[in-house]
């Protein structure tokens, strides 16, 4: 079951109090730093705050390293994500971006934590929305941006994308992960659903024909140029053209519906039906016809089929 990132009730209390213990004299930068969160949870319980919030305060520092335990409740999980996104965006905002082995503010660990918590709690969260929200708070406070707003968002999302690939490539086929990430990695649950659907189709052996089909289409479309953007059925001259168009017309809505419902296994099953008709299209249709309108119409037919498939995976990354 997906969980939406909603900040309310005990979650807001946890976020408000999670750093309160840093104001105490018990903890400073070098001494007793390991008590961060622990002291906060003790103070919270002492003041009659619920165990749920106290646990969230203590566990919002988790995971402390890649492979460490995640927070055990939603309060700690959301506070942890909020803290890490704030750190990432704040550092990128002032130009403190890790390079090579230099990562003084542990931004890689922060990014890994965000990815693993969202995944572990099955949160229906948009990474771009989290970054945009955090950056807007810095702007409201008058923090000077080293880069433009859009540049910061793109840099942070690209940084997170690399961590997403690292985390998921340890469990799934790396090429498939990269091919799916290339299309979109904003919502991790959506991404994982697409990866698993492609993995399933690959193992069944049915994906190979589809993959070969799309590669062939994209090779032809590399230098294609169009002046028309709607398929003209009156320009069809060969039965294979009409057959492919009719298949596209009958399958398009079903594929779009499956994608909108995150049912990527079903979407791929529909796409598998294009393998033979596209093969017949290549065998019986002269794509580069002398008549410009006929040629563009044939290339456009291949383009719309290609666009359907590229809602799921970037075939170029699979090559």
C-alpha positions in Angstrom: 0.0 0.0 0.0 1.3 3.4 -1.0 1.7 6.1 1.7 1.5 9.8 0.7 3.8 12.3 2.2 1.3 14.2 4.3 2.6 16.5 7.1 0.0 16.5 9.9 -0.5 15.8 13.6 2.3 13.9 15.2 4.4 14.2 12.1 4.4 18.0 12.4 5.2 17.8 16.1 8.1 15.4 15.4 9.5 17.8 12.8 9.2 20.8 15.1 11.0 19.1 18.0 13.5 16.8 16.2 16.4 19.3 16.6 15.3 20.8 19.9 17.9 18.8 21.9 20.7 20.6 20.0 19.9 23.7 22.0 20.8 21.9 25.2 24.3 21.9 26.8 24.4 18.2 26.8 25.3 18.0 23.1 27.8 20.0 21.1 29.6 19.6 17.8 32.4 17.3 19.0 31.3 15.9 22.4 28.3 13.6 22.9 27.2 14.0 19.4 26.0 10.4 19.5 23.3 11.5 21.9 21.6 13.6 19.2 18.0 12.4 18.9 18.4 10.2 22.0 18.4 13.2 24.3 15.5 14.7 22.3 13.4 11.6 22.8 14.2 11.6 26.5 13.2 15.3 26.8 10.0 14.7 24.9 8.9 11.9 27.2 9.8 14.0 30.2 7.5 16.7 29.0 4.6 14.3 28.4 4.9 14.1 24.7 3.7 10.8 23.1 6.0 7.8 22.7 5.2 7.9 18.9 6.7 11.4 18.6 9.6 10.6 21.0 10.5 7.6 18.8 10.3 9.7 15.7 12.7 12.3 17.2 15.2 9.6 18.1 14.9 7.7 14.8 14.9 10.7 12.4 18.7 10.4 12.3 18.3 6.9 10.7 19.7 5.5 8.5 23.1 6.7 9.7 24.9 4.8 6.9 24.0 2.8 3.8 22.4 -0.4 4.9 21.5 0.9 8.4 18.1 0.4 9.9 15.3 2.7 8.7 13.0 4.6 11.1 10.4 2.4 12.6 7.4 4.8 12.3 6.1 7.3 9.8 6.9 10.2 12.0 10.6 9.4 12.1 10.6 8.6 8.4 9.1 11.9 7.3 11.2 13.9 9.7 14.3 12.1 8.3 13.4 12.8 4.7 12.6 16.4 5.5 15.9 16.9 7.3 17.9 15.3 4.5 16.1 17.2 1.7 16.7 20.4 3.6 20.5 19.6 3.9 20.8 18.7 0.2 19.0 21.7 -1.1 20.7 24.0 1.4 24.2 22.9 0.4 23.5 23.1 -3.3 21.9 26.5 -2.8 25.2 28.0 -1.5 27.4 26.0 -3.9 28.6 23.3 -1.4 28.3 20.4 -3.9 30.4 17.3 -3.3 33.0 16.5 -5.9 34.9 13.2 -6.3 35.7 11.9 -2.8 35.1 15.2 -1.1 31.8 15.1 0.7 32.2 17.1 4.0 28.5 17.4 4.7 27.7 13.7 4.0 25.3 14.6 1.2 25.7 11.1 -0.4 24.5 9.5 2.8 21.7 12.0 3.0 20.6 11.2 -0.5 20.8 7.4 0.1 18.7 7.9 3.2 16.0 9.7 1.2 15.9 7.0 -1.4 15.9 4.1 1.0 13.2 5.6 3.3 10.8 6.4 0.5 11.3 3.0 -0.9 11.1 1.2 2.4 7.9 3.0 3.5 6.4 2.8 -0.1 5.8 6.5 -0.1 3.9 8.0 -3.0 6.3 11.0 -3.1 7.6 13.2 -5.9 11.3 14.0 -5.5 10.9 17.2 -7.6 8.1 18.4 -5.4 10.2 17.9 -2.2 13.1 19.7 -3.7 11.0 22.6 -5.0 9.3 22.9 -1.6 12.6 23.0 0.3 14.1 25.5 -2.1 11.1 27.8 -1.9 11.6 28.0 1.9 15.2 29.1 1.4 14.1 31.8 -1.1 11.4 33.0 1.3 14.1 33.5 4.0 16.2 35.6 1.5 19.0 33.1 1.1 21.2 34.2 -1.9 21.2 31.5 -4.6 24.6 30.7 -6.2 22.7 29.2 -9.2 19.3 30.0 -10.6 16.2 28.3 -9.1 15.8 25.9 -12.0 19.6 25.0 -12.0 19.5 24.1 -8.3 16.5 21.9 -8.8 18.1 20.1 -11.8 21.4 19.7 -10.0 19.8 18.2 -6.8 17.5 15.9 -8.8 20.4 14.7 -10.9 22.4 14.0 -7.7 19.4 12.1 -6.3 19.0 10.2 -9.6 22.5 8.8 -9.4 21.8 7.5 -5.8 18.5 6.0 -7.1 20.5 4.1 -9.8 23.1 2.9 -7.2 20.4 1.6 -4.8 18.2 -0.1 -7.4 21.1 -1.6 -9.4 22.1 -3.7 -6.5 18.8 -5.5 -6.8 17.7 -5.3 -10.4 19.6 -5.5 -13.7 21.6 -2.3 -14.0 20.9 -1.7 -17.7 17.1 -2.0 -17.1 17.4 0.4 -14.1 19.2 3.0 -16.1 16.8 2.6 -19.1 13.8 3.1 -16.8 15.5 6.0 -14.8 16.2 7.7 -18.2 12.5 8.1 -18.7 11.7 9.3 -15.2 12.9 8.7 -11.6 10.7 11.3 -9.9 8.4 8.8 -8.2 10.3 5.8 -6.9 7.3 3.5 -6.6 6.4 4.2 -10.2 10.0 3.6 -11.3 10.3 0.3 -9.4 7.0 -0.9 -11.0 8.3 -0.2 -14.5 11.7 -1.9 -13.7 10.0 -5.0 -12.4 7.6 -5.1 -15.4 10.5 -4.9 -17.8 12.5 -7.5 -15.8 9.4 -9.8 -15.9 9.0 -9.4 -19.6 12.7 -10.0 -20.2 12.7 -13.2 -18.2 9.7 -14.5 -20.2 11.6 -14.0 -23.4 8.8 -11.9 -24.9 10.6 -8.6 -24.5 13.4 -9.3 -26.9 11.2 -9.0 -30.0 9.7 -5.7 -28.7 13.2 -4.4 -27.9 14.5 -5.3 -31.4 11.4 -3.7 -32.9 11.9 -0.4 -31.1 15.7 -0.3 -31.8 15.0 -0.7 -35.5 12.3 2.1 -35.4 14.6 4.5 -33.5 17.5 3.9 -36.0 15.2 4.9 -38.8 13.8 8.0 -36.9 17.2 9.4 -35.9 17.2 11.9 -38.8 13.5 12.0 -39.5 11.9 15.5 -40.0 8.2 16.2 -40.2 6.0 19.0 -41.4 2.8 17.1 -40.5 1.9 15.8 -37.0 -1.3 13.8 -37.7 -1.4 10.5 -39.5 -3.3 10.7 -42.8 -5.0 7.4 -43.5 -5.8 8.5 -47.1 -2.1 8.2 -47.9 -1.9 4.5 -47.0 -0.9 2.5 -50.1 0.0 -0.9 -48.5 -2.1 -3.3 -46.4 0.7 -3.4 -43.7 0.2 0.4 -43.2 -3.5 0.0 -42.5 -2.9 -3.0 -40.3 -0.3 -1.2 -38.1 -2.5 1.9 -37.8 -5.6 -0.2 -36.8 -3.5 -2.0 -34.2 -2.2 1.3 -32.8 -5.7 2.8 -32.7 -7.1 -0.2 -30.9 -4.3 -0.6 -28.4 -3.4 3.0 -27.6 -6.1 3.7 -25.0 -5.5 0.3 -23.3 -1.8 1.1 -23.0 -2.4 4.6 -21.7 -4.9 3.3 -19.2 -2.5 0.6 -17.9 0.3 3.2 -17.6 -2.0 5.6 -15.7 -2.8 2.8 -13.3 0.9 1.9 -12.9 0.1 -1.6 -14.4 3.2 -1.8 -16.5 3.1 -5.6 -16.9 -0.2 -5.2 -18.8 1.1 -2.2 -20.7 4.1 -4.3 -22.0 1.8 -7.2 -22.8 -0.1 -4.8 -25.1 3.1 -3.5 -26.6 4.2 -7.0 -27.4 1.4 -7.3 -29.9 3.2 -4.7 -32.1 6.2 -7.0 -32.8 4.8 -8.9 -35.8 2.8 -6.0 -37.4 5.9 -3.7 -37.2 8.0 -6.5 -38.7 5.5 -6.8 -41.6 5.5 -3.0 -41.9 9.3 -3.0 -42.5 9.1 -5.9 -44.9 6.2 -4.6 -47.1 6.4 -0.8 -46.8 9.0 1.4 -48.5 9.6 3.9 -45.7 11.6 6.4 -47.7 9.0 6.8 -50.4 9.7 9.4 -53.1 6.5 11.3 -52.3 7.3 13.6 -49.4 3.8 13.4 -47.9 3.8 9.6 -48.1 7.3 9.3 -46.6 6.5 11.6 -43.7 3.2 9.8 -43.0 5.1 6.5 -42.8 7.7 7.9 -40.5 5.0 9.5 -38.3 3.4 6.0 -38.0 6.6 4.7 -36.6 7.0 7.7 -34.3 3.7 7.2 -32.5 4.5 3.6 -31.9 7.9 4.6 -30.6 6.4 7.2 -28.3 4.1 4.6 -26.7 7.0 2.4 -25.8 9.1 5.3 -24.5 6.6 6.0 -21.8 8.1 3.0 -20.1 11.8 2.5 -20.9 14.6 4.2 -22.9 15.7 1.5 -25.4 19.0 3.3 -26.2 20.1 2.7 -22.6 19.4 -1.1 -23.0 21.8 -1.3 -26.0 
